[in-house]
Amino acid sequence: MSKLIERIRKQGASAFTHSGKFHADDVFSAALLLYLNPEIQIIRGTKVPEDYDGIVFDIGRGEYDHHQKDSRVRKNGTPYAAFGLLWEELGEEILGKELAEKFDESFVQPLDLNDNTGEKNELATLIGNFNPTWDAKGGSDEAFFQAVSVAGMILEHKFERFQGNERADQRVEELLADCKEGTKILVLPEFVPCQKRLSETEIAFVIFPSNRGGYCIQPQKKEYSLNYKCSFPVEWLGLEGEELVKATGLQRAGFCHKGGFLMTTDTLEDAVKACEISLAEFQETPVIVCYGATREDEAESRKSEENGVYVNRKDSEIEQLLHQLPKLQAAKIVFLDFPELPELEVRGIYGEVAMEKPEWKARIKQEVKRILKYKPEAVYVADCLFFAYPIVHSLRKKHVPVLTLVETNGEKRLVRIPSGS
C-alpha cells in the first residue's frame, strides 16, 4: 500500500484544492479521493494554509499540481494534470497494474489533455456546466460538490465496467480454447461481451440465452470493418412471429431486427439452424471505395447509371495496389468523385466556404452516407485535403478503415490511417 493511500484512509484525512471556477480535473481528483475514502474532507480555498499537512492537489505547485513550468509529461507526450498525477499513484490499488494503465490511456489522459490544452472533451464540458452562471450570487462550493458527486458515480461505474470487461475477456478465452478450428457458430452458456475478440476469429455467429426466454443470435463483424462476416438473408430483416417462421422455415422464431444485428428464436436448435441457413445462402463481394481517386483522363473508364460512380475496365495503378490487399484481391472497386466545390466567399487569394455550420455538417453527413451505402471494407482517399479531411475524420470515428498512398524508398504503399487521427 502506497503512502498516499495511507494518508487518504487515515482517520480525519483531508485534501485541499483551489476554489472558484472548477474543471473536470479537480472534480475527478476529488471524486477519486472520495472513492477511496468517503469520509475524507475536501477543502477549497485560494491559497494553501502554511501549516496544512493534508493532501494538496491542483494548487500549490506541489506533487499533485501541474501548473508549474517543470510539470510532468507522459512518455507519449500527454501532459499530466492533477487527476493523472493522482491516478498514477492510486490506479494500481484500484484496478491492478495492467487495467490501471488502460484506464489512464482511455479515460484519464483525455481529461488531462483537456485541462492542459483546452482540447475538446464532452465529459469535461459536462462537468464544466455545473459551474454557476457568471451573474449567480454566492460561491461555487455547492456546485463543485454536486459535480464531484456525479463524477464519483461515473468513476464507480467505469471501474466496474473495466473489471467486468477483464472477466469477460478471460471467459471468452476459456470458451475459445474449447472451440474446434474453423468453428463458425459459437454457443455461449450465458451472454458475454465478446465482439471485439471474436472479430479476430472465423466465428460468424454467437448464440446465447435471452433474458426474456429463448435464444439470441448475433452476427459478428470482421476485424477493422463495419461489415459482418455473414449476414442474415435480407428477406428475414424486419420480420417477426409467423411471418419470420414462414420466411425461415424454422419451427418457432421471435424476430429479426431490420438492422440485421440480432435475431431471436424459441429454441437452441432453431437458433443453430438459422445460422446454418444464413451461412449457406450468404454471398457477398467485398467493396473498396476510392473517394476522389477518379481521373477524367482515364480513357478506359465508363460511367455507371449513378452519377459520379465509375468502374474501370482497365485496372489503374491504384486498383492494382488495392487488389494486393490481404483478403481483398477479389474486391470490387467503386470510384466516387469528390463533390462539387461549394460556393466561396473570396477576398483576393483567400476564400471561405459560404455555408453556415449546420449546412456544412449536413453536407459531410451526406457524403459519408454516399460512401457507406456500398458497405466498403475500406475507403481509399485521394489527396485533396479540403475534400478529404472532413470525410476521413468522420469515417475514422465510425472505425471504417481509411487508406492513403505514401511513397517510401521509391516504393508506393497503401497505409491505413490510425483511429483517432
Backbone hydrogen bonds in HBPLUS format (Angstrom, degrees):
<---DONOR---> <-ACCEPTOR-->    atom                        ^
c    i                          cat <-CA-CA->   ^        H-A-AA   ^      H-
h    n   atom  resd res      DA  || num        DHA   H-A  angle D-A-AA Bond
n    s   type  num  typ     dist DA aas  dist angle  dist       angle   num
A0006-GLU N   A0002-SER O   3.19 MM   4  6.57 158.3  2.24 147.0 152.6     1
A0007-ARG N   A0003-LYS O   2.98 MM   4  6.27 150.5  2.07 144.9 152.8     2
A0008-ILE N   A0004-LEU O   2.91 MM   4  6.17 152.8  1.98 149.7 157.3     3
A0009-ARG N   A0005-ILE O   2.96 MM   4  6.16 154.2  2.03 152.1 158.4     4
A0010-LYS N   A0006-GLU O   3.04 MM   4  5.91 115.1  2.48 138.6 151.4     5
A0013-ALA N   A0010-LYS O   3.23 MM   3  5.53 137.7  2.42 140.8 132.7     6
A0041-GLN N   A0013-ALA O   3.04 MM  28  6.41 167.8  2.06 140.1 141.1     7
A0055-ILE N   A0014-SER O   3.14 MM  41  6.48 162.4  2.17 148.5 145.0     8
A0015-ALA N   A0041-GLN O   2.74 MM  26  6.19 149.6  1.83 165.4 167.9     9
A0043-ILE N   A0015-ALA O   2.71 MM  28  6.02 170.1  1.72 166.5 170.2    10
A0016-PHE N   A0055-ILE O   2.68 MM  39  6.17 153.9  1.74 160.1 169.5    11
A0057-PHE N   A0016-PHE O   2.98 MM  41  6.39 163.7  2.01 169.7 173.6    12
A0017-THR N   A0043-ILE O   2.87 MM  26  6.34 152.7  1.95 159.6 168.7    13
A0045-GLY N   A0017-THR O   3.05 MM  28  6.54 143.2  2.19 148.4 159.5    14
A0019-SER N   A0045-GLY O   2.95 MM  26  4.60 126.1  2.24 117.0 118.1    15
A0027-VAL N   A0023-HIS O   3.11 MM   4  6.19 158.9  2.15 155.2 161.7    16
A0028-PHE N   A0024-ALA O   2.83 MM   4  5.78 169.2  1.84 149.1 152.1    17
A0029-SER N   A0025-ASP O   3.02 MM   4  6.10 146.0  2.14 141.2 151.4    18
A0030-ALA N   A0026-ASP O   3.04 MM   4  6.13 159.3  2.09 139.4 144.0    19
A0031-ALA N   A0027-VAL O   2.97 MM   4  6.22 157.5  2.02 145.4 152.4    20
A0032-LEU N   A0028-PHE O   2.89 MM   4  5.98 148.4  1.99 140.0 147.6    21
A0033-LEU N   A0029-SER O   3.15 MM   4  6.47 158.8  2.20 148.5 153.1    22
A0034-LEU N   A0030-ALA O   2.98 MM   4  6.25 158.7  2.03 151.3 157.4    23
A0035-TYR N   A0031-ALA O   2.85 MM   4  6.03 136.7  2.04 139.2 151.2    24
A0036-LEU N   A0032-LEU O   3.26 MM   4  6.57 150.5  2.35 144.6 150.5    25
A0037-ASN N   A0033-LEU O   2.95 MM   4  6.20 138.1  2.13 139.7 152.5    26
A0040-ILE N   A0037-ASN O   3.01 MM   3  5.57 171.3  2.02 123.5 126.3    27
A0052-TYR N   A0049-PRO O   3.09 MM   3  5.23 165.0  2.11 115.3 116.4    28
A0058-ASP N   A0064-TYR O   2.96 MM   6  6.19 167.8  1.98 132.8 134.2    29
A0065-ASP N   A0062-GLY O   3.25 MM   3  5.31 154.4  2.32 116.3 112.6    30
A0071-SER N   A0068-GLN O   3.16 MM   3  5.39 144.7  2.29 121.3 118.1    31
A0080-TYR N   A0072-ARG O   3.10 MM   8  5.85 173.4  2.11 141.8 143.9    32
A0074-ARG N   A0078-THR O   2.88 MM   4  5.26 169.8  1.89 141.1 141.2    33
A0077-GLY N   A0074-ARG O   2.97 MM   3  5.28 161.6  2.00 113.1 117.4    34
A0085-LEU N   A0081-ALA O   3.00 MM   4  6.25 157.4  2.05 157.0 163.9    35
A0086-LEU N   A0082-ALA O   2.97 MM   4  6.21 158.1  2.02 155.0 160.1    36
A0087-TRP N   A0083-PHE O   2.83 MM   4  6.01 161.2  1.87 149.7 156.0    37
A0088-GLU N   A0084-GLY O   2.89 MM   4  5.97 151.6  1.97 144.2 151.0    38
A0089-GLU N   A0086-LEU O   3.12 MM   3  5.49 130.8  2.37 104.1 115.8    39
A0090-LEU N   A0086-LEU O   2.90 MM   4  6.06 144.6  2.03 148.1 159.6    40
A0091-GLY N   A0087-TRP O   2.69 MM   4  4.85 159.4  1.73 140.4 142.7    41
A0093-GLU N   A0090-LEU O   3.13 MM   3  5.55 127.7  2.42 109.4 122.1    42
A0094-ILE N   A0091-GLY O   3.00 MM   3  5.27 132.1  2.24 103.0 115.9    43
A0095-LEU N   A0091-GLY O   2.90 MM   4  6.08 172.6  1.91 170.9 171.1    44
A0096-GLY N   A0092-GLU O   2.86 MM   4  4.20 137.7  2.04 113.4 122.6    45
A0100-ALA N   A0096-GLY O   2.89 MM   4  5.80 153.1  1.96 153.8 162.5    46
A0101-GLU N   A0097-LYS O   3.12 MM   4  6.34 151.3  2.21 146.9 153.2    47
A0102-LYS N   A0098-GLU O   3.18 MM   4  6.52 155.3  2.25 144.9 151.5    48
A0103-PHE N   A0099-LEU O   2.81 MM   4  6.02 156.4  1.86 152.2 159.0    49
A0104-ASP N   A0100-ALA O   2.92 MM   4  6.10 152.7  1.99 142.7 150.1    50
A0105-GLU N   A0101-GLU O   3.05 MM   4  6.30 158.7  2.10 145.0 150.2    51
A0106-SER N   A0102-LYS O   2.98 MM   4  6.19 164.8  2.00 153.1 156.5    52
A0107-PHE N   A0103-PHE O   2.84 MM   4  5.49 157.4  1.89 145.8 152.0    53
A0108-VAL N   A0103-PHE O   3.25 MM   5  6.62 158.8  2.29 141.2 147.4    54
A0109-GLN N   A0104-ASP O   2.76 MM   5  5.73 165.1  1.78 165.0 163.6    55
A0111-LEU N   A0108-VAL O   3.05 MM   3  5.39 121.1  2.41 106.6 121.1    56
A0112-ASP N   A0108-VAL O   2.90 MM   4  6.20 157.7  1.95 156.5 164.0    57
A0113-LEU N   A0109-GLN O   2.80 MM   4  5.96 162.5  1.83 157.9 162.3    58
A0114-ASN N   A0110-PRO O   3.01 MM   4  6.15 153.2  2.09 137.2 144.4    59
A0115-ASP N   A0111-LEU O   3.03 MM   4  6.25 158.7  2.07 147.8 152.7    60
A0116-ASN N   A0112-ASP O   3.02 MM   4  6.23 149.4  2.12 147.4 155.6    61
A0117-THR N   A0113-LEU O   2.85 MM   4  5.79 154.7  1.91 152.8 159.0    62
A0118-GLY N   A0114-ASN O   2.74 MM   4  4.55 141.8  1.88 123.2 132.4    63
A0125-THR N   A0121-ASN O   2.97 MM   4  6.27 153.8  2.04 151.8 159.9    64
A0126-LEU N   A0122-GLU O   2.90 MM   4  6.15 156.0  1.95 146.7 153.1    65
A0127-ILE N   A0123-LEU O   2.98 MM   4  6.29 163.1  2.01 153.6 156.8    66
A0128-GLY N   A0124-ALA O   2.89 MM   4  6.05 157.7  1.94 145.9 152.8    67
A0129-ASN N   A0125-THR O   3.02 MM   4  6.24 134.8  2.23 143.8 154.7    68
A0129-ASN N   A0126-LEU O   3.21 MM   3  5.28 133.9  2.44  95.8 107.9    69
A0130-PHE N   A0127-ILE O   3.07 MM   3  5.68 164.6  2.09 116.4 121.3    70
A0131-ASN N   A0128-GLY O   3.10 MM   3  5.78 163.3  2.13 116.9 122.0    71
A0136-ALA N   A0133-THR O   3.10 MM   3  5.29 170.6  2.11 116.1 117.0    72
A0144-PHE N   A0140-SER O   2.88 MM   4  6.06 154.3  1.94 153.1 161.5    73
A0145-PHE N   A0141-ASP O   3.01 MM   4  6.31 163.0  2.04 158.7 160.3    74
A0146-GLN N   A0142-GLU O   3.08 MM   4  6.34 142.2  2.22 142.3 153.0    75
A0147-ALA N   A0143-ALA O   2.98 MM   4  6.26 158.5  2.02 149.9 155.1    76
A0148-VAL N   A0144-PHE O   2.86 MM   4  6.19 152.0  1.94 147.1 156.1    77
A0149-SER N   A0145-PHE O   2.98 MM   4  6.07 150.0  2.07 135.3 142.5    78
A0150-VAL N   A0146-GLN O   3.17 MM   4  6.53 156.2  2.23 147.3 152.6    79
A0151-ALA N   A0147-ALA O   2.88 MM   4  6.14 165.2  1.90 153.8 158.4    80
A0152-GLY N   A0148-VAL O   2.80 MM   4  5.96 148.8  1.90 146.1 154.7    81
A0153-MET N   A0149-SER O   3.16 MM   4  6.49 151.9  2.24 143.2 149.4    82
A0154-ILE N   A0150-VAL O   3.01 MM   4  6.35 156.1  2.06 150.9 157.9    83
A0155-LEU N   A0151-ALA O   2.88 MM   4  6.14 163.7  1.90 153.0 156.8    84
A0156-GLU N   A0152-GLY O   2.96 MM   4  6.14 166.3  1.98 149.7 153.5    85
A0157-HIS N   A0153-MET O   3.07 MM   4  6.24 165.5  2.09 149.0 152.4    86
A0158-LYS N   A0154-ILE O   2.84 MM   4  5.98 153.3  1.91 149.9 158.6    87
A0159-PHE N   A0155-LEU O   2.85 MM   4  6.05 163.7  1.87 158.1 161.2    88
A0160-GLU N   A0156-GLU O   3.11 MM   4  6.35 161.8  2.15 144.5 149.4    89
A0161-ARG N   A0157-HIS O   2.89 MM   4  6.07 151.3  1.97 143.1 151.3    90
A0162-PHE N   A0158-LYS O   2.91 MM   4  6.19 163.6  1.94 155.3 158.7    91
A0163-GLN N   A0159-PHE O   3.00 MM   4  6.20 167.0  2.01 153.8 157.4    92
A0164-GLY N   A0160-GLU O   2.82 MM   4  5.93 152.0  1.90 143.2 151.9    93
A0165-ASN N   A0161-ARG O   2.84 MM   4  6.02 155.9  1.89 150.1 156.3    94
A0166-GLU N   A0162-PHE O   3.06 MM   4  6.31 147.9  2.16 142.6 151.0    95
A0167-ARG N   A0163-GLN O   3.09 MM   4  6.41 156.8  2.14 145.2 150.9    96
A0168-ALA N   A0164-GLY O   2.89 MM   4  6.15 152.1  1.97 145.8 154.3    97
A0169-ASP N   A0165-ASN O   2.85 MM   4  6.10 157.3  1.90 147.1 152.6    98
A0170-GLN N   A0166-GLU O   3.10 MM   4  6.36 158.4  2.15 148.2 153.3    99
A0171-ARG N   A0167-ARG O   2.97 MM   4  6.21 155.4  2.03 146.0 153.1   100
A0172-VAL N   A0168-ALA O   2.84 MM   4  6.06 160.3  1.88 157.0 161.9   101
A0173-GLU N   A0169-ASP O   3.09 MM   4  6.29 158.9  2.13 146.0 151.1   102
A0174-GLU N   A0170-GLN O   3.13 MM   4  6.42 149.9  2.23 142.3 150.2   103
A0175-LEU N   A0171-ARG O   3.02 MM   4  6.34 155.9  2.07 149.4 155.7   104
A0176-LEU N   A0172-VAL O   2.83 MM   4  6.08 159.0  1.88 154.9 160.9   105
A0177-ALA N   A0173-GLU O   3.02 MM   4  6.11 142.0  2.16 139.0 148.4   106
A0178-ASP N   A0175-LEU O   3.15 MM   3  5.45 143.3  2.30 102.6 112.5   107
A0179-CYS N   A0176-LEU O   3.04 MM   3  5.02 157.8  2.09 102.7 109.8   108
A0183-THR N   A0180-LYS O   3.20 MM   3  5.72 145.4  2.33 141.6 138.0   109
A0204-ALA N   A0184-LYS O   2.76 MM  20  5.07 147.2  1.86 123.1 132.1   110
A0205-PHE N   A0184-LYS O   3.02 MM  21  6.42 157.1  2.07 163.7 169.2   111
A0186-LEU N   A0205-PHE O   2.92 MM  19  6.29 168.6  1.93 156.9 159.5   112
A0207-ILE N   A0186-LEU O   2.86 MM  21  6.23 159.0  1.90 156.6 160.2   113
A0188-LEU N   A0207-ILE O   2.74 MM  19  6.00 173.4  1.74 176.7 174.6   114
A0198-LEU N   A0194-CYS O   2.94 MM   4  6.04 166.3  1.96 164.5 169.1   115
A0199-SER N   A0195-GLN O   3.04 MM   4  6.14 130.9  2.29 143.8 154.7   116
A0200-GLU N   A0197-ARG O   3.15 MM   3  5.78 157.5  2.21 113.2 119.6   117
A0201-THR N   A0198-LEU O   2.97 MM   3  5.10 163.2  2.00 108.8 114.1   118
A0220-GLN N   A0204-ALA O   2.81 MM  16  5.10 153.3  1.88 141.4 140.9   119
A0206-VAL N   A0218-GLN O   2.96 MM  12  5.28 155.0  2.03 143.3 151.3   120
A0218-GLN N   A0206-VAL O   2.89 MM  12  5.28 160.8  1.92 153.3 159.7   121
A0208-PHE N   A0216-CYS O   3.09 MM   8  5.49 153.4  2.16 144.9 152.4   122
A0216-CYS N   A0208-PHE O   2.86 MM   8  5.49 173.3  1.86 168.8 168.8   123
A0210-SER N   A0214-GLY O   2.98 MM   4  5.55 173.6  1.98 128.5 130.3   124
A0213-GLY N   A0210-SER O   3.11 MM   3  5.14 163.9  2.14 108.8 110.9   125
A0215-TYR N   A0265-THR O   2.82 MM  50  5.36 165.8  1.84 155.7 157.8   126
A0265-THR N   A0215-TYR O   2.98 MM  50  5.36 152.5  2.05 144.9 153.1   127
A0217-ILE N   A0263-MET O   2.72 MM  46  5.10 144.0  1.84 158.7 163.7   128
A0263-MET N   A0217-ILE O   3.06 MM  46  5.10 143.7  2.19 140.7 148.4   129
A0229-LYS N   A0220-GLN O   2.98 MM   9  6.21 167.7  2.00 164.9 160.8   130
A0222-LYS N   A0227-ASN O   2.91 MM   5  6.13 162.4  1.94 169.2 165.8   131
A0236-TRP N   A0233-PRO O   2.92 MM   3  5.66 161.3  1.96 123.0 128.8   132
A0237-LEU N   A0234-VAL O   3.28 MM   3  5.50 142.8  2.43 103.7 113.0   133
A0239-LEU N   A0236-TRP O   3.14 MM   3  5.76 160.5  2.18 141.8 141.3   134
A0238-GLY N   A0256-CYS O   2.84 MM  18  5.56 140.0  2.00 138.5 149.6   135
A0256-CYS N   A0239-LEU O   2.90 MM  17  5.65 154.7  1.97 170.8 168.9   136
A0241-GLY N   A0254-GLY O   2.78 MM  13  5.29 159.3  1.82 151.0 153.3   137
A0244-LEU N   A0241-GLY O   3.08 MM   3  5.43 120.0  2.45 104.7 118.4   138
A0245-VAL N   A0241-GLY O   2.98 MM   4  6.30 156.5  2.03 152.1 159.7   139
A0246-LYS N   A0242-GLU O   2.93 MM   4  6.09 161.3  1.96 149.5 153.5   140
A0247-ALA N   A0243-GLU O   3.07 MM   4  6.28 154.4  2.13 141.3 148.2   141
A0248-THR N   A0244-LEU O   2.91 MM   4  5.97 150.2  2.00 149.1 156.4   142
A0249-GLY N   A0245-VAL O   2.82 MM   4  5.54 153.7  1.89 146.7 153.2   143
A0254-GLY N   A0264-THR O   2.85 MM  10  4.96 158.4  1.89 125.6 129.1   144
A0264-THR N   A0255-PHE O   2.92 MM   9  5.54 153.4  2.00 156.5 164.4   145
A0257-HIS N   A0262-LEU O   2.91 MM   5  5.55 162.4  1.94 163.2 169.1   146
A0260-GLY N   A0257-HIS O   2.87 MM   3  5.25 158.2  1.92 112.3 119.7   147
A0271-ALA N   A0267-THR O   3.12 MM   4  6.37 149.2  2.21 139.3 148.2   148
A0272-VAL N   A0268-LEU O   2.93 MM   4  6.22 163.2  1.96 156.8 159.5   149
A0273-LYS N   A0269-GLU O   2.98 MM   4  6.18 158.1  2.03 144.7 151.4   150
A0274-ALA N   A0270-ASP O   2.88 MM   4  6.04 152.8  1.95 145.6 152.2   151
A0275-CYS N   A0271-ALA O   3.19 MM   4  6.50 154.4  2.26 146.2 152.2   152
A0276-GLU N   A0272-VAL O   2.96 MM   4  6.26 157.7  2.01 150.5 157.0   153
A0277-ILE N   A0273-LYS O   2.90 MM   4  6.13 159.8  1.94 153.7 158.2   154
A0278-SER N   A0274-ALA O   3.06 MM   4  6.21 161.4  2.10 143.0 148.5   155
A0279-LEU N   A0275-CYS O   2.90 MM   4  6.14 159.8  1.94 152.0 157.3   156
A0280-ALA N   A0276-GLU O   3.00 MM   4  6.16 153.7  2.07 144.2 151.2   157
A0281-GLU N   A0277-ILE O   3.00 MM   4  6.19 148.9  2.10 150.7 158.5   158
A0282-PHE N   A0278-SER O   2.97 MM   4  5.79 132.0  2.20 145.8 156.3   159
A0332-LYS N   A0286-PRO O   2.80 MM  46  6.22 161.1  1.83 162.1 159.0   160
A0377-GLU N   A0287-VAL O   2.72 MM  90  5.82 162.4  1.75 166.9 168.2   161
A0288-ILE N   A0332-LYS O   2.92 MM  44  6.25 160.3  1.96 161.1 163.1   162
A0334-VAL N   A0288-ILE O   2.94 MM  46  6.24 166.1  1.96 156.5 161.0   163
A0289-VAL N   A0378-ALA O   3.18 MM  89  6.63 156.0  2.24 156.5 156.6   164
A0380-TYR N   A0289-VAL O   2.73 MM  91  6.10 154.7  1.80 159.1 167.3   165
A0290-CYS N   A0334-VAL O   2.75 MM  44  6.01 166.9  1.77 156.6 160.5   166
A0336-LEU N   A0290-CYS O   2.90 MM  46  6.08 171.8  1.91 155.7 155.8   167
A0291-TYR N   A0380-TYR O   2.69 MM  89  5.99 159.8  1.73 175.1 177.5   168
A0382-ALA N   A0291-TYR O   3.07 MM  91  6.30 164.8  2.10 170.7 166.7   169
A0292-GLY N   A0336-LEU O   2.63 MM  44  5.86 176.3  1.64 177.7 176.3   170
A0298-GLU N   A0295-ARG O   3.11 MM   3  5.76 160.3  2.15 124.4 124.1   171
A0301-SER N   A0298-GLU O   3.18 MM   3  5.73 151.7  2.27 125.7 123.9   172
A0313-ARG N   A0300-GLU O   3.28 MM  13  5.85 162.5  2.32 155.6 157.3   173
A0304-SER N   A0309-VAL O   3.24 MM   5  5.96 174.7  2.24 163.5 164.3   174
A0309-VAL N   A0306-GLU O   3.24 MM   3  5.92 152.4  2.33 147.0 143.3   175
A0337-ASP N   A0308-GLY O   3.26 MM  29  5.51 152.3  2.34 145.3 152.9   176
A0310-TYR N   A0335-PHE O   2.98 MM  25  4.87 152.7  2.06 128.8 137.2   177
A0335-PHE N   A0310-TYR O   3.06 MM  25  4.87 157.6  2.11 153.2 154.0   178
A0320-GLN N   A0316-SER O   3.05 MM   4  6.36 159.0  2.10 154.4 159.6   179
A0321-LEU N   A0317-GLU O   3.18 MM   4  6.53 150.9  2.27 146.0 153.4   180
A0322-LEU N   A0318-ILE O   2.88 MM   4  6.14 161.2  1.91 151.2 156.8   181
A0323-HIS N   A0319-GLU O   2.87 MM   4  6.04 154.3  1.94 154.2 159.9   182
A0324-GLN N   A0321-LEU O   3.03 MM   3  5.36 159.3  2.08 109.9 115.6   183
A0325-LEU N   A0322-LEU O   3.12 MM   3  5.54 167.2  2.14 114.0 117.5   184
A0328-LEU N   A0325-LEU O   3.10 MM   3  5.38 161.5  2.14 131.3 131.4   185
A0331-ALA N   A0328-LEU O   3.11 MM   3  5.01 165.6  2.13 108.4 110.4   186
A0354-ALA N   A0343-GLU O   2.85 MM  11  5.56 175.2  1.85 149.0 148.3   187
A0345-GLU N   A0352-GLU O   2.67 MM   7  5.18 165.0  1.70 159.3 164.5   188
A0352-GLU N   A0345-GLU O   2.99 MM   7  5.18 149.1  2.09 131.4 140.9   189
A0347-ARG N   A0350-TYR O   2.68 MM   3  5.19 172.6  1.69 163.8 166.4   190
A0350-TYR N   A0347-ARG O   3.11 MM   3  5.19 157.6  2.16 125.5 123.1   191
A0359-GLU N   A0356-GLU O   3.03 MM   3  5.37 120.2  2.40 107.3 122.0   192
A0360-TRP N   A0356-GLU O   3.06 MM   4  6.40 159.1  2.10 157.2 163.8   193
A0361-LYS N   A0357-LYS O   2.95 MM   4  6.17 164.9  1.97 158.5 162.1   194
A0362-ALA N   A0358-PRO O   2.95 MM   4  6.09 152.7  2.03 141.6 149.3   195
A0363-ARG N   A0359-GLU O   2.93 MM   4  6.15 148.6  2.03 144.4 153.1   196
A0364-ILE N   A0360-TRP O   3.02 MM   4  6.36 158.9  2.06 151.5 156.2   197
A0365-LYS N   A0361-LYS O   2.94 MM   4  6.13 162.6  1.97 148.3 153.5   198
A0366-GLN N   A0362-ALA O   2.97 MM   4  6.13 153.5  2.04 144.1 150.7   199
A0367-GLU N   A0363-ARG O   3.04 MM   4  6.33 152.3  2.12 145.4 152.8   200
A0368-VAL N   A0364-ILE O   2.95 MM   4  6.23 161.9  1.98 156.5 161.0   201
A0369-LYS N   A0365-LYS O   2.98 MM   4  6.16 156.5  2.03 144.5 151.4   202
A0370-ARG N   A0366-GLN O   2.95 MM   4  6.18 147.8  2.05 141.6 150.3   203
A0371-ILE N   A0367-GLU O   3.08 MM   4  6.42 144.7  2.21 144.2 153.0   204
A0371-ILE N   A0368-VAL O   3.15 MM   3  5.14 122.6  2.50  93.9 108.0   205
A0372-LEU N   A0368-VAL O   2.87 MM   4  6.11 168.1  1.89 157.4 160.5   206
A0373-LYS N   A0369-LYS O   3.13 MM   4  6.10 134.0  2.35 143.5 151.6   207
A0374-TYR N   A0371-ILE O   3.31 MM   3  6.17 166.5  2.33 119.6 123.3   208
A0375-LYS N   A0372-LEU O   2.90 MM   3  5.11 164.1  1.93 113.7 118.0   209
A0379-VAL N   A0401-PRO O   2.92 MM  22  6.34 151.3  2.00 153.2 162.5   210
A0403-LEU N   A0379-VAL O   2.76 MM  24  5.99 163.6  1.79 145.3 150.5   211
A0381-VAL N   A0403-LEU O   3.02 MM  22  6.27 164.3  2.04 166.3 164.1   212
A0388-ALA N   A0384-CYS O   2.81 MM   4  5.77 169.3  1.82 163.8 165.9   213
A0389-TYR N   A0385-LEU O   2.97 MM   4  5.37 165.0  1.99 136.3 141.3   214
A0392-VAL N   A0388-ALA O   2.84 MM   4  5.96 168.0  1.85 168.6 172.8   215
A0393-HIS N   A0389-TYR O   2.94 MM   4  6.11 167.4  1.96 160.2 163.5   216
A0394-SER N   A0390-PRO O   3.12 MM   4  6.25 156.9  2.18 137.5 143.0   217
A0395-LEU N   A0391-ILE O   2.88 MM   4  6.09 165.1  1.90 157.2 161.4   218
A0396-ARG N   A0392-VAL O   2.91 MM   4  6.04 160.2  1.95 154.6 159.4   219
A0397-LYS N   A0393-HIS O   3.21 MM   4  6.39 148.2  2.32 139.7 147.6   220
A0398-LYS N   A0395-LEU O   3.04 MM   3  5.10 132.6  2.27  95.7 109.0   221
A0400-VAL N   A0395-LEU O   2.98 MM   5  5.31 173.0  1.98 149.3 147.2   222
A0399-HIS N   A0396-ARG O   2.93 MM   3  4.69 157.9  1.97 101.1 106.9   223
A0417-ILE N   A0402-VAL O   2.83 MM  15  5.69 163.8  1.85 166.3 172.0   224
A0404-THR N   A0415-VAL O   2.99 MM  11  5.53 146.2  2.10 143.1 153.1   225
A0415-VAL N   A0404-THR O   2.92 MM  11  5.53 168.8  1.93 162.2 165.6   226
A0406-VAL N   A0413-ARG O   2.92 MM   7  5.43 166.6  1.94 160.0 164.5   227
A0413-ARG N   A0406-VAL O   2.77 MM   7  5.43 165.8  1.79 162.5 165.7   228
A0408-THR N   A0411-GLU O   2.84 MM   3  5.32 154.4  1.91 158.0 155.6   229
A0411-GLU N   A0408-THR O   2.91 MM   3  5.32 164.5  1.93 117.3 122.3   230
A0421-SER N   A0418-PRO O   3.33 MM   3  5.87 144.2  2.46 134.0 133.5   231
